[in-house]
Amino acid sequence: MARVSEWRERARAVIRQVIVDNPDANDAEFKKLLSAAYPFGKRESHPYKIWLNECKRARQIPVVKDRSIRHYWGECER
């Protein structure tokens, strides 16, 4: 199995924390929370692309009841 990049692991950890801290956030709020949580400094290059990809995956999880940390873990494994 291929190793997950350090950038992707860090992005997923931050996104998981946003999910845990804000379980009742609607889609618009969730998007703003993710944007505010960006952990890599400048929004450019490879780390930013990884962040955007992981945020997109997290936002595709169905809203409210299904957007749980458990569901996100399952999405990361795919």
Helices and strands as residue ranges (DSSP letters): H 6-21, H 27-36, H 45-59, H 69-77
